Amino acid sequence: MNLRHLFAEGSDRTVRYALSGAGGGFARTLLSQTLRVDRLAPAVLCDREVARLRDMLIELGYQPDALRVCADEDEVAVAGRDGAIALVADGALLGAGEWDILVEATGSPVHGYAMARAALDSKRHVAMVSKEVDSVAGLRLADLAEENGVVYTTADGDQPANLIGLITWAQLLGLDIVAVGKSSEYDLVLDPAAETVTQLDSTVPAPGLNGLLELGADVPATLAARAEAVAALPVGATADYCEMAVVATNTGFRPDTELLHYPVARIAELADIYAPRTDGGVLNRTGAVDVFRALRLPGEASFAGGVFAVVRTTDPGTWETLRGKGHVLSRDGRYAAIYLPYHLMGVETPVSLLSAVVHHRPSGGTDPRAHAVLAGRARRDLPAGTVLDMGGHHHDVAGVRAVLLRDEDAPAGVAPLYLAAHTTLARDVRAGELIGIADLANPETELLTAWTEGLATRSTHTGTTTVTLP
C-alpha cells in the first residue's frame, strides 16, 4: 500500500517511533516493514535481551553502526542526536529519546501500562498492541490521551484494529450489522481420507466429520455434532477473549454468551450461522462479538485469523447480484458475511503510526466505553495463597478460565483478568466462581487505579463502577 497520502501536502517530516517488546514476533514484522516505508523510522527500541535484539535488527537489514546499546538517559539522548537507533533494556529509558509515538508490544499488563502512561503524560501518542494492557487500562489511557491532546489507538495489523475498521466502514455505509468477530488463530484442517483434523501441530481423529461438511437444515445441531467430533482439540484461547474485549470496548458490540460460541464453521456458512435463532442461526441477541473455528480441507484457503461482519441484506436484487459474484449470503438471502481473511501484524501497523502522528487520527474507536469485561472464572477450587501465574503463548492465567462478560452481567468488584495475573489469592475461590478484586491479596496499585478510574469515567453500567479494595 502506498502510504504517502497519509502525510500532509508538502510535508517531508519523518515519523519516529519507540517500541517496547522490540524482540518479539509482532515487533519483528513492524521493524522489517519499516525499512520499506518512507518517512517512518525507529528511534528507541526496548527489550530485555538487547544483544538478541541487535542481532535480529542486523539480520533484518539495519546497519550495525546505526545501532547503539544505551545504559542511561544521556546515552539515549546522544544516540538520537547522532541519528542512531537506541537499544535499551529498561523501559524507563524510552522517554529520553526523541520520538512521536510509542508502540507498546510487551504483553505485560504492569510494564506496558507504565510505559504507555509515561508516553501519554509526555504528550506523545501511543499505539497499543498489548491487548492485555488495553483490557485493564485502556479506558484510563484513553482519558489520558484526551487530557494531553494526543492519540491512543489500537494498531492496524492486529485483529482488534482490523475488526474495528471493518465495523466503522460497514456503519458508514449504513449496513445493519448483526454480528462481528474473527476466526481463531489456527484453522481446523480436515483430512477426509484419514478422518483426522489437524490444528497447527496437533492431529486428532475426527470420525464422522466427513458427513458434517454441510450445515443441513438444523444449524445448531450440526454445529454441536462438529464440536463433538473435534472435542479432543482445545477451544477458547485467552487471547481471543482479550481481543474481543478490546473490540467491545471500542464499538459497543458485546458477547452473546460469556464463553463465546466458537462454532466450527466453513467460511461460506458464516451468514447462516451468525443469524438470530429465530432465523436458524446461533445468536440469542444481535449486536454480538464472537469467534469461530475455521474448518477447511487441505489446499483450501485459510481465513488466516481474519475478521468478519454479518449484516442484514436489504434489496434482494442487489444482494442476489452480489451472491452471483461470489459473496457469502445465507441460504434464505436475509444475511450476508463480509470478511477480510488476513491480519498482517506489524506489516500493517505503519498505517496506524502515520495516521496518529500526521493526522491525529486513531485506527480504533474514538469513544471507548466499558461495554464488556474480560474476567476469569476459577477452573478448579483455588485455595488462599494460590499464585495466579500468567504465561504461555496466549498469556493464560493459571487455574483461571477467561470469560467475556457483558457490562450489565459484570458484578461490582469483578477483577479484570490481567489485573489478577501474577497476584496471590487472599481467600479461597471455588471452581466456577468469578475472581473478584477483593480476592486478590496484592493487585498492582497503579494498574488497579487505572481500572477503577477508567470505569469511573467511561462505564456504561453502574454495576461495574464500584469495587471493594483488598
ZATORMAR-656939 format. One record per residue (C-alpha): residue number from 1; residue in three letters; chain; x, y, z. Coordinates in steps of 0.5 Angstrom, whole numbers. Layout:
<nodes>
node n NUM res ala chain A east X north Y up Z
...
</nodes>
This chain:
<nodes>
node n 1 res met chain A east 0 north 0 up 0
node n 2 res asn chain A east 3 north 7 up -2
node n 3 res leu chain A east 2 north 11 up 5
node n 4 res arg chain A east 5 north 18 up 2
node n 5 res his chain A east -3 north 20 up 2
node n 6 res leu chain A east -2 north 20 up 10
node n 7 res phe chain A east 2 north 26 up 10
node n 8 res ala chain A east 0 north 33 up 10
node n 9 res glu chain A east 1 north 36 up 3
node n 10 res gly chain A east 8 north 39 up 2
node n 11 res ser chain A east 11 north 35 up 9
node n 12 res asp chain A east 17 north 32 up 9
node n 13 res arg chain A east 18 north 30 up 16
node n 14 res thr chain A east 20 north 23 up 19
node n 15 res val chain A east 15 north 20 up 24
node n 16 res arg chain A east 20 north 17 up 29
node n 17 res tyr chain A east 17 north 11 up 34
node n 18 res ala chain A east 19 north 8 up 40
node n 19 res leu chain A east 18 north 1 up 41
node n 20 res ser chain A east 17 north -4 up 47
node n 21 res gly chain A east 18 north -11 up 47
node n 22 res ala chain A east 22 north -10 up 41
node n 23 res gly chain A east 25 north -17 up 41
node n 24 res gly chain A east 18 north -20 up 40
node n 25 res gly chain A east 15 north -23 up 34
node n 26 res phe chain A east 10 north -17 up 33
node n 27 res ala chain A east 16 north -12 up 33
node n 28 res arg chain A east 20 north -16 up 28
node n 29 res thr chain A east 14 north -15 up 23
node n 30 res leu chain A east 14 north -8 up 24
node n 31 res leu chain A east 21 north -7 up 24
node n 32 res ser chain A east 22 north -11 up 18
node n 33 res gln chain A east 17 north -7 up 14
node n 34 res thr chain A east 19 north 0 up 17
node n 35 res leu chain A east 25 north -1 up 12
node n 36 res arg chain A east 20 north -1 up 7
node n 37 res val chain A east 16 north 5 up 9
node n 38 res asp chain A east 18 north 12 up 7
node n 39 res arg chain A east 19 north 17 up 13
node n 40 res leu chain A east 18 north 12 up 18
node n 41 res ala chain A east 24 north 10 up 23
node n 42 res pro chain A east 25 north 7 up 30
node n 43 res ala chain A east 28 north 12 up 35
node n 44 res val chain A east 29 north 8 up 41
node n 45 res leu chain A east 28 north 0 up 42
node n 46 res cys chain A east 27 north -3 up 49
node n 47 res asp chain A east 27 north -11 up 50
node n 48 res arg chain A east 30 north -14 up 56
node n 49 res glu chain A east 35 north -18 up 51
node n 50 res val chain A east 39 north -13 up 48
node n 51 res ala chain A east 44 north -17 up 45
node n 52 res arg chain A east 39 north -21 up 42
node n 53 res leu chain A east 35 north -15 up 39
node n 54 res arg chain A east 41 north -12 up 36
node n 55 res asp chain A east 43 north -19 up 32
node n 56 res met chain A east 35 north -19 up 30
node n 57 res leu chain A east 36 north -12 up 27
node n 58 res ile chain A east 42 north -13 up 23
node n 59 res glu chain A east 39 north -20 up 20
node n 60 res leu chain A east 33 north -15 up 18
node n 61 res gly chain A east 38 north -11 up 15
node n 62 res tyr chain A east 39 north -5 up 19
node n 63 res gln chain A east 46 north -2 up 19
node n 64 res pro chain A east 51 north -4 up 25
node n 65 res asp chain A east 54 north 3 up 26
node n 66 res ala chain A east 47 north 5 up 27
node n 67 res leu chain A east 45 north 1 up 33
node n 68 res arg chain A east 47 north 4 up 40
node n 69 res val chain A east 46 north 0 up 46
node n 70 res cys chain A east 45 north 5 up 52
node n 71 res ala chain A east 45 north 4 up 59
node n 72 res asp chain A east 43 north 11 up 61
node n 73 res glu chain A east 39 north 17 up 59
node n 74 res asp chain A east 45 north 21 up 57
node n 75 res glu chain A east 47 north 15 up 52
node n 76 res val chain A east 40 north 15 up 49
node n 77 res ala chain A east 40 north 23 up 48
node n 78 res val chain A east 46 north 22 up 45
node n 79 res ala chain A east 44 north 17 up 40
node n 80 res gly chain A east 38 north 21 up 38
node n 81 res arg chain A east 43 north 27 up 36
node n 82 res asp chain A east 47 north 22 up 32
node n 83 res gly chain A east 42 north 19 up 28
node n 84 res ala chain A east 43 north 12 up 31
node n 85 res ile chain A east 37 north 8 up 34
node n 86 res ala chain A east 38 north 7 up 42
node n 87 res leu chain A east 37 north 0 up 44
node n 88 res val chain A east 35 north -1 up 52
node n 89 res ala chain A east 33 north -6 up 57
node n 90 res asp chain A east 30 north -1 up 61
node n 91 res gly chain A east 23 north 2 up 59
node n 92 res ala chain A east 24 north 8 up 64
node n 93 res leu chain A east 30 north 10 up 59
node n 94 res leu chain A east 25 north 11 up 53
node n 95 res gly chain A east 23 north 18 up 55
node n 96 res ala chain A east 30 north 20 up 54
node n 97 res gly chain A east 29 north 19 up 46
node n 98 res glu chain A east 26 north 24 up 41
node n 99 res trp chain A east 20 north 20 up 38
node n 100 res asp chain A east 13 north 22 up 36
node n 101 res ile chain A east 9 north 15 up 38
node n 102 res leu chain A east 10 north 9 up 43
node n 103 res val chain A east 8 north 2 up 40
node n 104 res glu chain A east 7 north -2 up 46
node n 105 res ala chain A east 8 north -9 up 45
node n 106 res thr chain A east 11 north -12 up 51
node n 107 res gly chain A east 4 north -16 up 53
node n 108 res ser chain A east 6 north -14 up 60
node n 109 res pro chain A east 0 north -11 up 64
node n 110 res val chain A east 4 north -8 up 69
node n 111 res his chain A east 10 north -5 up 65
node n 112 res gly chain A east 6 north -4 up 59
node n 113 res tyr chain A east 1 north 1 up 62
node n 114 res ala chain A east 7 north 4 up 66
node n 115 res met chain A east 11 north 6 up 59
node n 116 res ala chain A east 4 north 8 up 56
node n 117 res arg chain A east 2 north 12 up 61
node n 118 res ala chain A east 9 north 16 up 61
node n 119 res ala chain A east 9 north 17 up 54
node n 120 res leu chain A east 2 north 20 up 54
node n 121 res asp chain A east 4 north 24 up 60
node n 122 res ser chain A east 10 north 27 up 56
node n 123 res lys chain A east 5 north 29 up 50
node n 124 res arg chain A east 7 north 23 up 46
node n 125 res his chain A east 2 north 18 up 42
node n 126 res val chain A east 1 north 11 up 44
node n 127 res ala chain A east -1 north 5 up 39
node n 128 res met chain A east -3 north -1 up 44
node n 129 res val chain A east -1 north -8 up 41
node n 130 res ser chain A east -1 north -11 up 48
node n 131 res lys chain A east -9 north -13 up 49
node n 132 res glu chain A east -7 north -15 up 56
node n 133 res val chain A east -6 north -8 up 58
node n 134 res asp chain A east -12 north -5 up 54
node n 135 res ser chain A east -17 north -10 up 57
node n 136 res val chain A east -15 north -7 up 64
node n 137 res ala chain A east -12 north 0 up 63
node n 138 res gly chain A east -15 north 2 up 56
node n 139 res leu chain A east -20 north 7 up 59
node n 140 res arg chain A east -16 north 10 up 63
node n 141 res leu chain A east -11 north 11 up 58
node n 142 res ala chain A east -16 north 14 up 53
node n 143 res asp chain A east -17 north 19 up 58
node n 144 res leu chain A east -10 north 21 up 59
node n 145 res ala chain A east -9 north 22 up 51
node n 146 res glu chain A east -15 north 26 up 51
node n 147 res glu chain A east -13 north 30 up 57
node n 148 res asn chain A east -6 north 31 up 54
node n 149 res gly chain A east -8 north 32 up 47
node n 150 res val chain A east -5 north 26 up 44
node n 151 res val chain A east -8 north 20 up 40
node n 152 res tyr chain A east -9 north 13 up 44
node n 153 res thr chain A east -10 north 8 up 39
node n 154 res thr chain A east -10 north 0 up 37
node n 155 res ala chain A east -5 north -2 up 32
node n 156 res asp chain A east -7 north -4 up 25
node n 157 res gly chain A east -5 north -11 up 23
node n 158 res asp chain A east -8 north -14 up 30
node n 159 res gln chain A east -15 north -17 up 29
node n 160 res pro chain A east -18 north -11 up 34
node n 161 res ala chain A east -16 north -5 up 30
node n 162 res asn chain A east -18 north -9 up 23
node n 163 res leu chain A east -24 north -11 up 26
node n 164 res ile chain A east -26 north -4 up 29
node n 165 res gly chain A east -24 north -1 up 22
node n 166 res leu chain A east -29 north -6 up 18
node n 167 res ile chain A east -34 north -4 up 23
node n 168 res thr chain A east -33 north 3 up 22
node n 169 res trp chain A east -33 north 2 up 15
node n 170 res ala chain A east -40 north -2 up 15
node n 171 res gln chain A east -43 north 3 up 19
node n 172 res leu chain A east -41 north 9 up 15
node n 173 res leu chain A east -45 north 5 up 9
node n 174 res gly chain A east -51 north 4 up 13
node n 175 res leu chain A east -50 north -3 up 14
node n 176 res asp chain A east -55 north -6 up 19
node n 177 res ile chain A east -49 north -11 up 23
node n 178 res val chain A east -52 north -17 up 27
node n 179 res ala chain A east -45 north -20 up 29
node n 180 res val chain A east -38 north -19 up 28
node n 181 res gly chain A east -32 north -23 up 30
node n 182 res lys chain A east -25 north -26 up 28
node n 183 res ser chain A east -23 north -33 up 27
node n 184 res ser chain A east -19 north -37 up 32
node n 185 res glu chain A east -11 north -37 up 31
node n 186 res tyr chain A east -11 north -43 up 27
node n 187 res asp chain A east -15 north -47 up 23
node n 188 res leu chain A east -18 north -54 up 23
node n 189 res val chain A east -16 north -58 up 17
node n 190 res leu chain A east -20 north -64 up 16
node n 191 res asp chain A east -16 north -70 up 12
node n 192 res pro chain A east -22 north -73 up 9
node n 193 res ala chain A east -18 north -80 up 7
node n 194 res ala chain A east -15 north -81 up 14
node n 195 res glu chain A east -21 north -78 up 18
node n 196 res thr chain A east -17 north -73 up 22
node n 197 res val chain A east -17 north -66 up 24
node n 198 res thr chain A east -10 north -62 up 25
node n 199 res gln chain A east -9 north -56 up 28
node n 200 res leu chain A east -2 north -53 up 28
node n 201 res asp chain A east 2 north -58 up 31
node n 202 res ser chain A east -4 north -63 up 33
node n 203 res thr chain A east -7 north -68 up 30
node n 204 res val chain A east -13 north -72 up 32
node n 205 res pro chain A east -18 north -77 up 30
node n 206 res ala chain A east -25 north -74 up 28
node n 207 res pro chain A east -30 north -80 up 26
node n 208 res gly chain A east -36 north -77 up 23
node n 209 res leu chain A east -34 north -70 up 21
node n 210 res asn chain A east -34 north -72 up 14
node n 211 res gly chain A east -41 north -73 up 14
node n 212 res leu chain A east -42 north -66 up 17
node n 213 res leu chain A east -39 north -61 up 12
node n 214 res glu chain A east -46 north -59 up 10
node n 215 res leu chain A east -50 north -55 up 15
node n 216 res gly chain A east -56 north -58 up 14
node n 217 res ala chain A east -63 north -56 up 16
node n 218 res asp chain A east -61 north -55 up 23
node n 219 res val chain A east -55 north -51 up 24
node n 220 res pro chain A east -54 north -51 up 32
node n 221 res ala chain A east -55 north -59 up 31
node n 222 res thr chain A east -50 north -59 up 26
node n 223 res leu chain A east -45 north -55 up 30
node n 224 res ala chain A east -46 north -59 up 36
node n 225 res ala chain A east -44 north -65 up 32
node n 226 res arg chain A east -38 north -62 up 29
node n 227 res ala chain A east -36 north -59 up 36
node n 228 res glu chain A east -36 north -66 up 39
node n 229 res ala chain A east -32 north -69 up 33
node n 230 res val chain A east -26 north -64 up 35
node n 231 res ala chain A east -27 north -65 up 42
node n 232 res ala chain A east -20 north -67 up 43
node n 233 res leu chain A east -17 north -60 up 41
node n 234 res pro chain A east -17 north -54 up 46
node n 235 res val chain A east -23 north -49 up 45
node n 236 res gly chain A east -23 north -42 up 48
node n 237 res ala chain A east -16 north -38 up 47
node n 238 res thr chain A east -15 north -33 up 53
node n 239 res ala chain A east -12 north -28 up 47
node n 240 res asp chain A east -19 north -29 up 43
node n 241 res tyr chain A east -23 north -27 up 49
node n 242 res cys chain A east -18 north -21 up 50
node n 243 res glu chain A east -18 north -19 up 43
node n 244 res met chain A east -26 north -19 up 43
node n 245 res ala chain A east -26 north -15 up 50
node n 246 res val chain A east -22 north -9 up 46
node n 247 res val chain A east -27 north -9 up 40
node n 248 res ala chain A east -33 north -9 up 45
node n 249 res thr chain A east -30 north -3 up 49
node n 250 res asn chain A east -29 north 1 up 42
node n 251 res thr chain A east -35 north -1 up 39
node n 252 res gly chain A east -41 north -3 up 43
node n 253 res phe chain A east -41 north -10 up 40
node n 254 res arg chain A east -42 north -15 up 46
node n 255 res pro chain A east -41 north -22 up 47
node n 256 res asp chain A east -48 north -26 up 46
node n 257 res thr chain A east -45 north -31 up 51
node n 258 res glu chain A east -39 north -31 up 56
node n 259 res leu chain A east -35 north -36 up 53
node n 260 res leu chain A east -37 north -34 up 46
node n 261 res his chain A east -40 north -39 up 41
node n 262 res tyr chain A east -34 north -42 up 38
node n 263 res pro chain A east -37 north -45 up 32
node n 264 res val chain A east -33 north -50 up 28
node n 265 res ala chain A east -35 north -47 up 21
node n 266 res arg chain A east -33 north -46 up 14
node n 267 res ile chain A east -33 north -39 up 11
node n 268 res ala chain A east -39 north -40 up 6
node n 269 res glu chain A east -43 north -41 up 12
node n 270 res leu chain A east -42 north -35 up 17
node n 271 res ala chain A east -48 north -31 up 14
node n 272 res asp chain A east -52 north -37 up 16
node n 273 res ile chain A east -49 north -39 up 23
node n 274 res tyr chain A east -49 north -32 up 26
node n 275 res ala chain A east -56 north -30 up 25
node n 276 res pro chain A east -61 north -30 up 30
node n 277 res arg chain A east -64 north -36 up 33
node n 278 res thr chain A east -71 north -35 up 30
node n 279 res asp chain A east -68 north -35 up 23
node n 280 res gly chain A east -64 north -41 up 24
node n 281 res gly chain A east -57 north -39 up 27
node n 282 res val chain A east -54 north -39 up 34
node n 283 res leu chain A east -55 north -32 up 36
node n 284 res asn chain A east -59 north -30 up 42
node n 285 res arg chain A east -58 north -23 up 41
node n 286 res thr chain A east -56 north -19 up 35
node n 287 res gly chain A east -50 north -14 up 36
node n 288 res ala chain A east -45 north -20 up 38
node n 289 res val chain A east -38 north -20 up 38
node n 290 res asp chain A east -35 north -27 up 37
node n 291 res val chain A east -30 north -32 up 35
node n 292 res phe chain A east -31 north -38 up 30
node n 293 res arg chain A east -26 north -44 up 29
node n 294 res ala chain A east -25 north -44 up 21
node n 295 res leu chain A east -26 north -51 up 18
node n 296 res arg chain A east -23 north -53 up 12
node n 297 res leu chain A east -20 north -58 up 7
node n 298 res pro chain A east -13 north -59 up 5
node n 299 res gly chain A east -11 north -54 up 0
node n 300 res glu chain A east -17 north -49 up 1
node n 301 res ala chain A east -15 north -42 up 3
node n 302 res ser chain A east -14 north -40 up 10
node n 303 res phe chain A east -18 north -35 up 14
node n 304 res ala chain A east -12 north -33 up 17
node n 305 res gly chain A east -14 north -30 up 23
node n 306 res gly chain A east -18 north -25 up 19
node n 307 res val chain A east -24 north -21 up 21
node n 308 res phe chain A east -32 north -21 up 19
node n 309 res ala chain A east -38 north -18 up 20
node n 310 res val chain A east -45 north -21 up 18
node n 311 res val chain A east -50 north -16 up 16
node n 312 res arg chain A east -58 north -16 up 14
node n 313 res thr chain A east -59 north -15 up 7
node n 314 res thr chain A east -64 north -10 up 4
node n 315 res asp chain A east -66 north -10 up -3
node n 316 res pro chain A east -66 north -17 up -5
node n 317 res gly chain A east -64 north -16 up -12
node n 318 res thr chain A east -58 north -12 up -10
node n 319 res trp chain A east -55 north -18 up -6
node n 320 res glu chain A east -57 north -23 up -10
node n 321 res thr chain A east -53 north -20 up -15
node n 322 res leu chain A east -47 north -20 up -10
node n 323 res arg chain A east -48 north -27 up -9
node n 324 res gly chain A east -47 north -29 up -16
node n 325 res lys chain A east -41 north -25 up -16
node n 326 res gly chain A east -38 north -30 up -10
node n 327 res his chain A east -40 north -26 up -4
node n 328 res val chain A east -43 north -30 up 2
node n 329 res leu chain A east -50 north -30 up 3
node n 330 res ser chain A east -55 north -34 up 8
node n 331 res arg chain A east -59 north -39 up 4
node n 332 res asp chain A east -65 north -35 up 6
node n 333 res gly chain A east -62 north -29 up 3
node n 334 res arg chain A east -63 north -25 up 9
node n 335 res tyr chain A east -56 north -24 up 12
node n 336 res ala chain A east -49 north -23 up 8
node n 337 res ala chain A east -42 north -24 up 11
node n 338 res ile chain A east -37 north -19 up 9
node n 339 res tyr chain A east -30 north -21 up 11
node n 340 res leu chain A east -22 north -20 up 11
node n 341 res pro chain A east -18 north -26 up 11
node n 342 res tyr chain A east -12 north -23 up 14
node n 343 res his chain A east -8 north -20 up 19
node n 344 res leu chain A east -1 north -18 up 17
node n 345 res met chain A east 1 north -16 up 24
node n 346 res gly chain A east 7 north -10 up 24
node n 347 res val chain A east 7 north -10 up 16
node n 348 res glu chain A east 0 north -6 up 17
node n 349 res thr chain A east 2 north -2 up 23
node n 350 res pro chain A east 5 north 4 up 20
node n 351 res val chain A east -2 north 6 up 17
node n 352 res ser chain A east -3 north 7 up 25
node n 353 res leu chain A east 3 north 10 up 26
node n 354 res leu chain A east 3 north 15 up 21
node n 355 res ser chain A east -5 north 17 up 22
node n 356 res ala chain A east -4 north 18 up 29
node n 357 res val chain A east 2 north 23 up 28
node n 358 res val chain A east 1 north 26 up 22
node n 359 res his chain A east -7 north 27 up 22
node n 360 res his chain A east -8 north 26 up 29
node n 361 res arg chain A east -13 north 20 up 28
node n 362 res pro chain A east -14 north 14 up 31
node n 363 res ser chain A east -14 north 7 up 28
node n 364 res gly chain A east -19 north 5 up 34
node n 365 res gly chain A east -25 north 7 up 37
node n 366 res thr chain A east -26 north 15 up 38
node n 367 res asp chain A east -30 north 14 up 45
node n 368 res pro chain A east -28 north 7 up 48
node n 369 res arg chain A east -33 north 5 up 54
node n 370 res ala chain A east -34 north -1 up 59
node n 371 res his chain A east -39 north -5 up 54
node n 372 res ala chain A east -35 north -11 up 57
node n 373 res val chain A east -31 north -14 up 62
node n 374 res leu chain A east -25 north -19 up 61
node n 375 res ala chain A east -26 north -23 up 67
node n 376 res gly chain A east -24 north -30 up 70
node n 377 res arg chain A east -27 north -36 up 73
node n 378 res ala chain A east -24 north -41 up 77
node n 379 res arg chain A east -23 north -48 up 73
node n 380 res arg chain A east -22 north -51 up 80
node n 381 res asp chain A east -22 north -50 up 87
node n 382 res leu chain A east -17 north -45 up 89
node n 383 res pro chain A east -14 north -44 up 96
node n 384 res ala chain A east -12 north -38 up 99
node n 385 res gly chain A east -4 north -37 up 97
node n 386 res thr chain A east -5 north -39 up 90
node n 387 res val chain A east -1 north -35 up 86
node n 388 res leu chain A east -4 north -33 up 79
node n 389 res asp chain A east 2 north -34 up 74
node n 390 res met chain A east 1 north -32 up 67
node n 391 res gly chain A east 5 north -35 up 62
node n 392 res gly chain A east 5 north -39 up 55
node n 393 res his chain A east 4 north -37 up 48
node n 394 res his chain A east -3 north -34 up 50
node n 395 res his chain A east -2 north -31 up 56
node n 396 res asp chain A east -6 north -36 up 60
node n 397 res val chain A east -7 north -34 up 68
node n 398 res ala chain A east -6 north -41 up 71
node n 399 res gly chain A east -12 north -44 up 74
node n 400 res val chain A east -17 north -39 up 71
node n 401 res arg chain A east -21 north -39 up 65
node n 402 res ala chain A east -22 north -33 up 61
node n 403 res val chain A east -29 north -30 up 60
node n 404 res leu chain A east -32 north -24 up 57
node n 405 res leu chain A east -38 north -21 up 61
node n 406 res arg chain A east -43 north -16 up 58
node n 407 res asp chain A east -43 north -10 up 62
node n 408 res glu chain A east -50 north -11 up 65
node n 409 res asp chain A east -47 north -18 up 67
node n 410 res ala chain A east -41 north -16 up 71
node n 411 res pro chain A east -42 north -16 up 78
node n 412 res ala chain A east -39 north -10 up 82
node n 413 res gly chain A east -32 north -11 up 84
node n 414 res val chain A east -30 north -17 up 79
node n 415 res ala chain A east -23 north -17 up 77
node n 416 res pro chain A east -21 north -16 up 70
node n 417 res leu chain A east -17 north -22 up 68
node n 418 res tyr chain A east -10 north -18 up 67
node n 419 res leu chain A east -11 north -15 up 74
node n 420 res ala chain A east -11 north -22 up 77
node n 421 res ala chain A east -5 north -24 up 73
node n 422 res his chain A east 1 north -25 up 78
node n 423 res thr chain A east -3 north -24 up 84
node n 424 res thr chain A east -4 north -28 up 90
node n 425 res leu chain A east -11 north -30 up 92
node n 426 res ala chain A east -12 north -27 up 99
node n 427 res arg chain A east -18 north -32 up 100
node n 428 res asp chain A east -21 north -39 up 98
node n 429 res val chain A east -24 north -38 up 91
node n 430 res arg chain A east -29 north -44 up 89
node n 431 res ala chain A east -29 north -47 up 82
node n 432 res gly chain A east -33 north -43 up 77
node n 433 res glu chain A east -33 north -37 up 81
node n 434 res leu chain A east -31 north -30 up 78
node n 435 res ile chain A east -25 north -28 up 81
node n 436 res gly chain A east -26 north -21 up 85
node n 437 res ile chain A east -21 north -15 up 86
node n 438 res ala chain A east -23 north -17 up 94
node n 439 res asp chain A east -20 north -24 up 93
node n 440 res leu chain A east -13 north -21 up 91
node n 441 res ala chain A east -8 north -20 up 96
node n 442 res asn chain A east -3 north -16 up 92
node n 443 res pro chain A east -6 north -13 up 86
node n 444 res glu chain A east -1 north -8 up 83
node n 445 res thr chain A east -3 north -1 up 85
node n 446 res glu chain A east -2 north 3 up 79
node n 447 res leu chain A east -6 north -2 up 75
node n 448 res leu chain A east -12 north -2 up 80
node n 449 res thr chain A east -12 north 5 up 80
node n 450 res ala chain A east -12 north 5 up 72
node n 451 res trp chain A east -18 north 0 up 72
node n 452 res thr chain A east -22 north 4 up 77
node n 453 res glu chain A east -21 north 11 up 75
node n 454 res gly chain A east -23 north 8 up 67
node n 455 res leu chain A east -29 north 5 up 70
node n 456 res ala chain A east -31 north 12 up 74
node n 457 res thr chain A east -31 north 16 up 67
node n 458 res arg chain A east -33 north 11 up 62
node n 459 res ser chain A east -37 north 6 up 65
node n 460 res thr chain A east -44 north 4 up 61
node n 461 res his chain A east -47 north 1 up 67
node n 462 res thr chain A east -47 north 3 up 75
node n 463 res gly chain A east -46 north -5 up 77
node n 464 res thr chain A east -38 north -4 up 74
node n 465 res thr chain A east -36 north 2 up 78
node n 466 res thr chain A east -36 north 0 up 85
node n 467 res val chain A east -30 north -4 up 87
node n 468 res thr chain A east -28 north -7 up 94
node n 469 res leu chain A east -21 north -6 up 95
node n 470 res pro chain A east -17 north -11 up 99
</nodes>
